[in-house]
Amino acid sequence: MPRQRQQILDNLDAVYREAYARAEAAHDARLMADLDAAYQREQLLLEVLLDIRDSWPDLARRAPPHPHPAPTL
């Protein structure tokens, strides 16, 4: 069973928050900015992938039947 959307997004958030806290503790402003940009990019990509995953059953139901039968061996 696939994991819930919110659980996946929460895991992404936790990973980045931990890395951001380490960068902040090291006073590494450049890494903090890089992590912020990377988080936003990965969150967007992940949401697109989750949308595709969530719509997959609908797409499979609407797909036309395969035009050629599979060869028998």
C-alpha positions in Angstrom: 0.0 0.0 0.0 1.5 3.4 -1.0 2.3 5.9 1.8 -0.1 8.8 2.3 0.7 12.0 0.5 1.1 14.0 3.7 3.4 11.4 5.2 5.7 11.7 2.2 5.7 15.5 2.3 6.3 15.5 6.0 9.3 13.2 5.6 10.7 15.6 3.0 10.2 18.5 5.3 11.9 16.7 8.2 15.0 15.9 6.1 15.4 19.5 5.0 14.6 21.0 8.4 17.4 18.9 9.9 19.9 19.9 7.2 18.8 23.5 7.5 19.3 23.5 11.3 22.8 22.2 10.8 23.6 24.9 8.3 22.1 27.5 10.6 24.2 26.3 13.5 27.3 26.5 11.4 26.3 30.0 10.3 26.4 28.9 6.7 24.1 31.4 5.0 24.9 30.1 1.5 24.1 26.5 2.4 20.9 27.7 4.0 19.8 29.5 0.8 20.8 26.5 -1.3 18.8 24.2 1.0 15.8 26.5 0.8 15.8 26.5 -3.0 16.4 22.7 -3.2 13.5 22.1 -0.8 11.1 24.2 -2.8 12.2 22.5 -6.1 12.0 18.9 -4.6 8.7 19.6 -3.0 7.2 20.8 -6.3 8.6 17.7 -8.2 7.4 15.4 -5.5 3.9 16.9 -5.6 3.8 16.4 -9.4 4.9 12.7 -9.0 2.3 12.2 -6.3 -0.4 13.7 -8.5 0.7 11.3 -11.3 0.6 8.4 -8.8 -2.8 9.4 -7.6 -4.3 9.7 -11.1 -2.7 6.4 -12.4 -5.8 4.2 -11.6 -8.0 6.6 -13.5 -5.6 6.7 -16.5 -5.5 2.9 -16.6 -9.3 2.6 -16.6 -9.6 5.1 -19.5 -6.7 3.6 -21.6 -7.9 2.0 -24.8 -7.3 -1.7 -25.2 -4.1 -2.8 -26.7 -4.6 -2.9 -30.5 -2.5 -6.1 -31.1 -2.8 -9.2 -29.1 0.3 -10.5 -27.4 2.1 -13.1 -29.4 1.7 -16.7 -28.1 4.8 -18.8 -27.9 
